Every structure is written in C-alpha cells, then in structure tokens.
Amino acid sequence: MKKLILIFLTFTLSTSFAQLDKGTKLAGGQLNLVVNDMYYTAFRFGNSGYEKYFGISIVPTYGYAIQRNWILGMQATFGIENLKFNGGGGAYTFNQQFTDIGLAPFTRLYLGITNNQKLKVFGVAALEFNIAMQKISYPDGFAPTSHSSNTTLTPSVGAGIAYFGRKTSFDLSMTTTAVRVGFYKFLPYRKK
C-alpha cells in the first residue's frame, strides 16, 4: 500500500505543473473536515463506549479561469451523517441522521508564493445555500420520531494554500463556513 501511495504522489507531483491561464477549467471535489452551524455533516467516524458515528460530506466543484489565476465556479454539497447512541445501564437509545444538500457560486484568486508557481495561496468568496435536515428515532419507543430542517443562505470568505502538481492541484482552505481539503484536475483551454 505504501508503494502505491508513493507512486501516486510521484506521478501527481512531478516537475511539470498545472497553470491557471485564462480559459482553464477546474474539476474536482472537496471534503468538509470541520463545519460551522450552517452544515450538519462533516467527515468523521468513531466508536466509543456508547456512541457509533460516521459522516461524510463531499463538495463536487467546477470552475473556469476568467483571467490568469482568477477562477469563477460552482460547488455543491452532499453530506450524510449517522449517530447511534446506546445509553447502556437502562438509559434510552436513539439514532440520529443528518443530511446536507447545498449549492454555492464561488470565486478564487490565486497568488504564487514560489518561483516555480507550484505553491500558491488564494482568497475565496462564496454565497453558500444549504438545506440541513435532521431525523431522530428511538428504537425502543421512548419517544416518537422527529424531523427538522434548516435552510440557510450565507456569504463566506476565507483563504487557503494550494500545491500544483502535474495537471492537478491539492489544497486546504478555511472559510467562515468550513475547513475543506480539495483535489482538482485542470483541463487546459484549447483554441479552435
């Protein structure tokens, strides 16, 4: 497994690197690691004495360079998280399910910080729309199943750092709504 990871990193982080020239397209995705109260779901999993939980929140992303190092695009959010709580010792049990469905237009402006332009910092701004849903059920009949939802439209701003490999980019960003890690493929502009 370690050899496969090393081969993958060697291939993607080779000497040639992606450029963000005007007309370049960006396609990829992000993973929500930490979220604010706008979202219910993030990447997490665990198993403690009384709790079992698993969550994943992916953010497919597509963008277009309108100028060199300036991207406009759209991202969607799809997240699901499950929590099972077994109180033990006679306490009640419950299952909690969270779902996020969102959409956000965004813009990014990159600035190279190394001579070879492989490492860049960027500013990001977005208008994030999200529908967050929650369902709580009690398998032992302690209480009836409950449902709730929350719809939010929030502007977000933040910054990040990106590493450009061979036609790909890896980044870490922190905004007012989430901390995300991303992977993208760049498709160069082709003149007709």
C-alpha positions as CSV (number, residue, x, y, z in Angstrom):
1,M,0.0,0.0,0.0
2,K,2.8,2.4,0.8
3,K,4.4,1.8,-2.6
4,L,1.1,2.6,-4.3
5,I,0.8,5.9,-2.4
6,L,4.4,6.8,-3.3
7,I,3.8,6.0,-7.0
8,F,0.6,8.1,-7.0
9,L,2.4,11.1,-5.3
10,T,5.4,10.8,-7.6
11,F,3.1,10.9,-10.7
12,T,0.9,13.8,-9.5
13,L,3.6,15.9,-8.0
14,S,6.1,15.7,-10.9
15,T,8.1,18.5,-12.3
16,S,5.5,19.9,-14.7
17,F,2.6,21.7,-13.1
18,A,-0.8,23.0,-13.8
19,Q,-1.2,26.6,-14.8
20,L,-4.3,28.7,-14.3
21,D,-4.3,30.6,-17.6
22,K,-7.4,32.2,-18.9
23,G,-9.8,29.6,-20.2
24,T,-8.5,26.8,-17.9
25,K,-11.2,24.6,-16.4
26,L,-11.1,23.2,-12.9
27,A,-13.0,20.0,-12.0
28,G,-12.7,18.1,-8.7
29,G,-14.0,17.9,-5.2
30,Q,-13.5,18.9,-1.6
31,L,-14.2,17.1,1.6
32,N,-15.7,19.1,4.6
33,L,-13.4,18.4,7.6
34,V,-14.8,21.0,10.0
35,V,-18.1,22.9,9.6
36,N,-20.0,25.7,11.4
37,D,-23.6,25.6,12.4
38,M,-24.7,26.1,8.7
39,Y,-23.9,22.4,8.0
40,Y,-24.8,19.3,10.0
41,T,-22.3,16.9,8.3
42,A,-18.6,16.6,8.0
43,F,-16.0,13.8,7.6
44,R,-15.9,11.9,10.9
45,F,-16.1,8.5,12.3
46,G,-15.8,6.9,15.7
47,N,-16.9,4.2,18.1
48,S,-16.8,4.9,21.8
49,G,-18.5,3.0,24.6
50,Y,-22.0,4.2,23.9
51,E,-21.7,6.0,20.5
52,K,-21.1,4.9,17.0
53,Y,-21.0,7.6,14.3
54,F,-20.0,8.0,10.7
55,G,-20.2,11.1,8.5
56,I,-19.1,12.1,5.0
57,S,-19.6,15.5,3.3
58,I,-18.3,15.9,-0.3
59,V,-18.3,19.0,-2.3
60,P,-18.1,18.5,-6.1
61,T,-16.5,21.6,-7.6
62,Y,-16.3,23.0,-11.1
63,G,-14.6,26.3,-12.1
64,Y,-13.4,28.4,-15.1
65,A,-10.5,30.8,-15.2
66,I,-11.8,34.1,-16.4
67,Q,-8.3,35.7,-16.1
68,R,-4.9,34.2,-15.2
69,N,-5.2,32.9,-11.6
70,W,-8.8,34.0,-11.1
71,I,-11.5,31.3,-11.0
72,L,-15.3,31.6,-11.1
73,G,-17.3,28.4,-10.4
74,M,-20.0,26.4,-8.7
75,Q,-19.8,23.8,-5.9
76,A,-22.4,21.5,-4.5
77,T,-22.5,19.9,-1.1
78,F,-23.8,16.4,-0.3
79,G,-23.4,15.2,3.2
80,I,-24.8,12.4,5.4
81,E,-24.0,11.6,9.0
82,N,-25.4,8.9,11.3
83,L,-25.1,8.7,15.1
84,K,-26.2,5.7,17.1
85,F,-26.3,6.2,20.9
86,N,-26.8,3.2,23.2
87,G,-27.1,4.7,26.7
88,G,-26.4,1.4,28.5
89,G,-27.4,0.8,32.1
90,G,-31.1,1.2,31.3
91,A,-30.7,4.6,29.5
92,Y,-32.7,5.1,26.3
93,T,-31.1,4.6,22.9
94,F,-31.6,6.8,19.8
95,N,-30.5,7.1,16.2
96,Q,-29.8,10.5,14.7
97,Q,-29.4,11.1,11.0
98,F,-28.2,14.3,9.4
99,T,-28.3,15.3,5.7
100,D,-26.9,18.4,3.9
101,I,-27.7,19.4,0.3
102,G,-26.2,22.7,-0.9
103,L,-25.1,24.8,-3.8
104,A,-22.7,27.7,-3.9
105,P,-21.3,30.0,-6.6
106,F,-17.7,30.9,-5.7
107,T,-14.6,32.8,-6.8
108,R,-10.9,32.2,-6.1
109,L,-8.0,34.4,-6.7
110,Y,-4.5,32.7,-6.6
111,L,-1.1,34.3,-5.9
112,G,2.1,32.3,-6.5
113,I,4.5,32.3,-3.5
114,T,7.3,30.3,-5.0
115,N,9.4,31.0,-8.1
116,N,8.1,27.9,-9.9
117,Q,4.4,28.7,-9.1
118,K,3.8,25.3,-7.6
119,L,2.8,26.7,-4.2
120,K,0.0,29.3,-4.2
121,V,-2.1,31.0,-1.6
122,F,-5.6,32.0,-2.5
123,G,-8.5,34.0,-1.3
124,V,-12.0,32.6,-1.7
125,A,-15.5,34.0,-1.5
126,A,-18.8,32.2,-2.0
127,L,-22.6,32.5,-1.4
128,E,-23.5,29.2,0.2
129,F,-27.0,27.9,0.1
130,N,-27.8,24.7,2.2
131,I,-30.7,22.6,3.3
132,A,-29.8,20.8,6.5
133,M,-32.1,18.0,7.7
134,Q,-32.2,16.0,10.9
135,K,-34.1,12.9,11.9
136,I,-34.1,11.4,15.4
137,S,-35.7,8.0,16.0
138,Y,-35.9,5.9,19.2
139,P,-35.8,2.2,18.5
140,D,-37.1,1.3,22.0
141,G,-40.2,3.5,21.6
142,F,-39.1,6.0,24.2
143,A,-40.4,8.9,22.1
144,P,-41.8,9.4,18.6
145,T,-39.6,10.0,15.6
146,S,-38.9,13.7,15.0
147,H,-37.8,15.6,11.9
148,S,-36.4,19.1,11.5
149,S,-34.8,21.1,8.7
150,N,-33.0,24.3,8.3
151,T,-32.5,26.4,5.1
152,T,-29.6,28.8,5.1
153,L,-28.1,31.3,2.7
154,T,-24.7,32.6,3.9
155,P,-21.9,34.6,2.3
156,S,-18.5,33.1,3.1
157,V,-14.9,34.3,2.8
158,G,-11.6,32.7,3.5
159,A,-8.2,31.7,2.4
160,G,-6.2,28.6,1.5
161,I,-3.0,27.2,0.2
162,A,-2.6,25.0,-2.9
163,Y,0.1,22.8,-4.3
164,F,0.1,22.3,-8.1
165,G,1.3,19.0,-9.5
166,R,1.1,17.6,-13.0
167,K,-2.3,18.8,-14.2
168,T,-3.7,18.5,-10.6
169,S,-3.9,20.6,-7.5
170,F,-4.3,19.8,-3.8
171,D,-5.4,22.4,-1.4
172,L,-6.5,23.2,2.1
173,S,-8.9,26.1,2.7
174,M,-10.5,27.7,5.7
175,T,-13.6,29.9,5.3
176,T,-16.3,31.2,7.6
177,T,-18.4,28.1,6.9
178,A,-16.0,25.2,6.7
179,V,-12.5,23.8,6.6
180,R,-12.0,21.8,3.5
181,V,-9.4,19.8,1.7
182,G,-9.6,19.6,-2.1
183,F,-8.3,17.7,-5.1
184,Y,-8.7,19.1,-8.6
185,K,-7.8,18.3,-12.2
186,F,-7.1,21.2,-14.5
187,L,-8.3,21.0,-18.1
188,P,-6.3,23.4,-20.3
189,Y,-8.1,25.8,-22.7
190,R,-7.9,24.6,-26.3
191,K,-8.1,27.2,-29.0
192,K,-10.2,26.3,-32.1
